[in-house]
Amino acid sequence: MKPTLFLLAAGMGSRYGGLKQLDGLGPNGETIMDYSIYDAIQAGFGKIVWVIRKDFEEQFRTQILAKYEGKVQCELCFQALDALPAGFTVPEGRQKPWGTNHAVLMGKDVIKEPFCVINCDDFYGRDAFMQIGKFLSGLKEGSKNEYAMVGFRVCNTLSENGSVARGVCAYNDKRHLTDVVERTEILRIDGVIKYKDEQGEWQPLEENAPVSMNMWGFTPDYFEYSEAYFKEFLSDPKNMENLKAEFFIPLMVNKLITDGTATCEVLDTTSKWFGVTYAADREDTVKRIQQLVDEGVYPNKLF
């Protein structure tokens, strides 16, 4: 069974063209998302699913889905603030969505096969999709509790225009993830990659240290675990009182690997991430995409 690519796109706004996710960066106005979908198809993915806001559906179908018709199977699901388990209600004053793992939960009715979750505004690269596609395609039918994440080498994920936030990963001798620590400031200082620790001190980080770029591989049982744990999350008074508390993917994965329910293999990739973290990154991103087109990695016009 071919795996599915699941794109987190609920953060897109209704004013098309005003957001970096929809910025035309390729030679024919292609978005970063277009390159991810193209790479996924090349890597053997058979279906594309987006999670978006319901009020964006008509515009999304017209301006985005239409270009993929006849190329690959496409489906939509929707994230809403009030999409909560029975017995729970949205706290008064809450406006912020419930986070990335809540968005993933919205796919439970349309995804019945192994799937890869990604951000829609990060350029992950062909090799990354090949690695996760190979892992998911190689799972035995009915597999459970065997997950993966693509661990990018931190040296391939930096911006020349400022610090970046990355989840620094640790793994055991089987390359199974043991921990993800969010480092909110990572940059190269005098030729050495460093991160700022909890005391505000700069600490060195190995060039090839694996970091999470939110590229995960799951099987459908992940939805069941997420539903159960989301109820625990909502039952915690501090998460209901904090109107910005979020149910993140690493929070869920850390629970499952810590309690021994699942394993998560850290896949190495040679892909070089890039994106538009800062406004100044845009020019460099356009140049890098054009270079890949010139090298023949991508056709001049994708779809």
C-alpha angles and dihedrals in degrees: 000000000000115000124243128237111223115197121199102221104144089111092068115113128228094245100085114218098024098092133072091235088065099037113127105236102155126083091265098037095276116166125223086253091060091058091050091053092046091051091047092053090049088051093055104263112153105194138033121210126184128194109211140154114280093232089060095053102100094045092044093052092048101042104029115018094046092070092059097050110128092010102079140346111272134193137174133214128179137234117208132175091235096049092115135142118269112284096030128100134188111268114246110268096019112137104151117094118249097255142256099311091050087054090051090052090061089070097062095102097049103036117071099152136063109294144190121222120208141163113255095225102052123091103222102174135230098278092054091056091045091053096049092039091054091049095049095042090050095057116109116249110274094020116165137186095017110115136161142199129198108243108207117204104252092228087064095053105055130115122222089213102062147320124315133210116234138168104240109213133212124195140180131240090282089056089247113150114252101173145358118205117190111227109191097192121044124154143139113268118187090340096311125105110233139174130205111243130211091276092053093253122136114242127188120250124199115252093239098039106141116246132184118245092180095266106139135169119211142165121227094263085075088076092059093051091047093052091052095045093045088062089054090048092052092045091061106095093213091059091052093045092049102074090198099048111130136201100226129191094238089053090057095042093048090054093050096048094042095053092043096245095123144006125227117202117213107225118204119224136185090207117124113224121217136167144145103281090146129027088243090060092069097078092049092047091053090050093048093050091048089051091054089050091049090050090053096246089123132022117248090250116033104193 
